[in-house]
Amino acid sequence: MKKGIDCDKWCSHCPTIAENGVHLFIDCSFARQVWNLVGSRFLLPPLSPPNWNDSTSVISWWTDRMEAISIGRTKAEIKGATSFFLLTLWDWCPPVWR
């Protein structure tokens, strides 16, 4: 139970792996599929390189990703990619949000 919400500790997409923030946004095969979809829509280079596993927190990982994809891109493009990722995650994985 976290913050009064009863949560399964296992990832619903990778049932043998305990879920945490790094797994949810970086290591999970589903998250990588979403990142690749976002990247393809915005003509970005691959968004799931193997060195992502070096990240120790979601915040450091997100900061690194935003710095990497912001080169040569407008703020509107970056906001669009971020919004598209969250919308895709919302649409594909309702249990995460509801």
Contact map, one row per residue, 1 for C-alpha under 8 A:
11111110000000000000000000000000000000000000000000000000000000000000000000000000000000000000000000
11111110000000000000000000000000000000000000000000000000000000000000000000000000000000000000000000
11111000000000000000000000000000000000000000000000000000000000000000000000000000000000000000000000
11111100000000000000000000000000000000000000000000000000000000000000000000000000000000000000000000
11111110000000000000000000000000000000000000000000000000000000000000000000000000000000000000000000
11011111000000000000000000000000000000000000000000000000000000000000000000000000000000000000000000
11001111100000000000000000000000000000000000000000000000000000000000000000000000000000000000000000
00000111111000000000000000000000000000000000000000000000000000000000000000000000000000000000000000
00000011111000000110000000000000000000000000000000000000000000000000000000000000000000000000000000
00000001111101111110000000000000000000000000000000000000000000000000000000000000000000000000000000
00000001111111111110000100000000000000000000000000000000000000000000000000000000000000000000000000
00000000011111100000000000000000000000000000000000000000000000000000000000000000000000000000000000
00000000001111100000000000011100000000000000000000000000000000000000000000000000000000000000000000
00000000011111111000000000011000000000000000000000000000000000000000000000000000000000000000000000
00000000011111111100000000000000000000000000000000000000000000000000000000000000000000000000000000
00000000011001111100000000000000000000000000000000000000000000000000000000000000000000000000000000
00000000011001111110000000000000000000000000000000000000000000000000000000000000000000000000000000
00000000111000111111000000000000000000000000000000000000000000000000000000000000000000000000000000
00000000111000001111101100000000000000000000000000000000000000000000000000000000000000000000000000
00000000000000000111111100000000000000000000000000000000000000000000000000000000000000000000000000
00000000000000000011111110000000000000000000000000000000110000000000000000000000000000000000000000
00000000000000000001111111100000000000000000000000000011110000000000000000000000000000000000000000
00000000000000000011111111110000000000000000000000000000000000000000000000000000000000000000000000
00000000001000000011111111110010000000000000000000000000000000000000000000000000000000000000000000
00000000000000000000111111110011000000000000000000000000010000000000000000000000000000000000000000
00000000000000000000011111110011000000000000000100011000010000000000000000000000000000000000000000
00000000000000000000011111111011000000000000000000011000000000000000000000000000000000000000000000
00000000000011000000001111111111000000000000000000000000000000000000000000000000000000000000000000
00000000000011000000000000111111100000000000000000000000000000000000000000000000000000000000000000
00000000000010000000000000011111110000000000000000000000000000000000000000000000000000000000000000
00000000000000000000000111111111111000000000000000000000000000000000000000000000000000000000000000
00000000000000000000000011111111111100000000001100000000000000000000000000000000000000000000000000
00000000000000000000000000001111111110000000000000000000000000000000000000000000000000000000000000
00000000000000000000000000000111111111000000000000000000000000000000000000000000000010011000000000
00000000000000000000000000000011111111100000001100000000000000000000000000000000000010000000000000
00000000000000000000000000000001111111110000011100000000000000000000000000000000000000000000000000
00000000000000000000000000000000111111111000000000000000000000000000000000000000000000000000000000
00000000000000000000000000000000011111111100000000000000000000000000000000000000100110000000000000
00000000000000000000000000000000001111111111111000000000000000000000000000000000100000000000000000
00000000000000000000000000000000000111111111100000000000000000000000000000000000000000000000000000
00000000000000000000000000000000000011111111000000000000000000000000000000000000000000000000000000
00000000000000000000000000000000000001111111000000000000000000000000000000001000100000000000000000
00000000000000000000000000000000000000111111100000000000000000000000000000000000000000000000000000
00000000000000000000000000000000000000111111111000000000000000000000100000000000000000000000000000
00000000000000000000000000000000000000110011111000000000000000000000000000000000000000000000000000
00000000000000000000000000000000000100100001111110000000000000000000000000000000000000000000000000
00000000000000000000000000000001001100100001111110000000000000000000000000000000000000000000000000
00000000000000000000000001000001001100000000011111010000000000000000000000000000000000000000000000
00000000000000000000000000000000000000000000011111110000000000000000000000000000000000000000000000
00000000000000000000000000000000000000000000000111111000000000000000000000000000000000000000000000
00000000000000000000000000000000000000000000000011111110000000000000000000000000000000000000000000
00000000000000000000000001100000000000000000000111111110000010000000000000000000000000000000000000
00000000000000000000000001100000000000000000000001111111000000000000000000000000000000000000000000
00000000000000000000000000000000000000000000000000111111000000000000000000000000000000000000000000
00000000000000000000010000000000000000000000000000111111110110000000000000000000000000000000000000
00000000000000000000010000000000000000000000000000001111110110000000000000000000000000000000000000
00000000000000000000110000000000000000000000000000000011111110000000000000000000000000000000000000
00000000000000000000110011000000000000000000000000000011111111000000000000000000000000000000000000
00000000000000000000000000000000000000000000000000000000111111100000000000000000000000000000000000
00000000000000000000000000000000000000000000000000000011111111110000000000000000000000000000000000
00000000000000000000000000000000000000000000000000010011111111111000000000000000000000000000000000
00000000000000000000000000000000000000000000000000000000011111111100000000000000000000000000000000
00000000000000000000000000000000000000000000000000000000001111111110000000000000000000000000000000
00000000000000000000000000000000000000000000000000000000000111111111000000000000000000000000000000
00000000000000000000000000000000000000000000000000000000000011111111100000000000000000000000000000
00000000000000000000000000000000000000000000000000000000000001111111110000000100000000000000000000
00000000000000000000000000000000000000000000000000000000000000111111111000000000000000000000000000
00000000000000000000000000000000000000000000000000000000000000011111111000000000000000000000000000
00000000000000000000000000000000000000000001000000000000000000001111111110000100000000000000000000
00000000000000000000000000000000000000000000000000000000000000000111111111100100000000000000000000
00000000000000000000000000000000000000000000000000000000000000000011111110000000000000000000000000
00000000000000000000000000000000000000000000000000000000000000000000111111000000000000000000000000
00000000000000000000000000000000000000000000000000000000000000000000111111101100000000000000000000
00000000000000000000000000000000000000000000000000000000000000000000010111111100000000000000000000
00000000000000000000000000000000000000000000000000000000000000000000010011111110000000000000000000
00000000000000000000000000000000000000000000000000000000000000000000000001111111000000000000000000
00000000000000000000000000000000000000000100000000000000000000000000000011111111100000000000000000
00000000000000000000000000000000000000000000000000000000000000000100110011111111110000000000000000
00000000000000000000000000000000000000000000000000000000000000000000000000111111111000000000000000
00000000000000000000000000000000000000000000000000000000000000000000000000011111111100000000000000
00000000000000000000000000000000000001100100000000000000000000000000000000001111111110000000000000
00000000000000000000000000000000000000000000000000000000000000000000000000000111111111000000000000
00000000000000000000000000000000000000000000000000000000000000000000000000000011111111100000000000
00000000000000000000000000000000000001000000000000000000000000000000000000000001111111110000000000
00000000000000000000000000000000011001000000000000000000000000000000000000000000111111111000000000
00000000000000000000000000000000000000000000000000000000000000000000000000000000011111111100000000
00000000000000000000000000000000000000000000000000000000000000000000000000000000001111111110000000
00000000000000000000000000000000010000000000000000000000000000000000000000000000000111111111000000
00000000000000000000000000000000010000000000000000000000000000000000000000000000000011111111110000
00000000000000000000000000000000000000000000000000000000000000000000000000000000000001111111110110
00000000000000000000000000000000000000000000000000000000000000000000000000000000000000111111110000
00000000000000000000000000000000000000000000000000000000000000000000000000000000000000011111110000
00000000000000000000000000000000000000000000000000000000000000000000000000000000000000001111111110
00000000000000000000000000000000000000000000000000000000000000000000000000000000000000001111111111
00000000000000000000000000000000000000000000000000000000000000000000000000000000000000000000111111
00000000000000000000000000000000000000000000000000000000000000000000000000000000000000000100111111
00000000000000000000000000000000000000000000000000000000000000000000000000000000000000000100111111
00000000000000000000000000000000000000000000000000000000000000000000000000000000000000000000011111
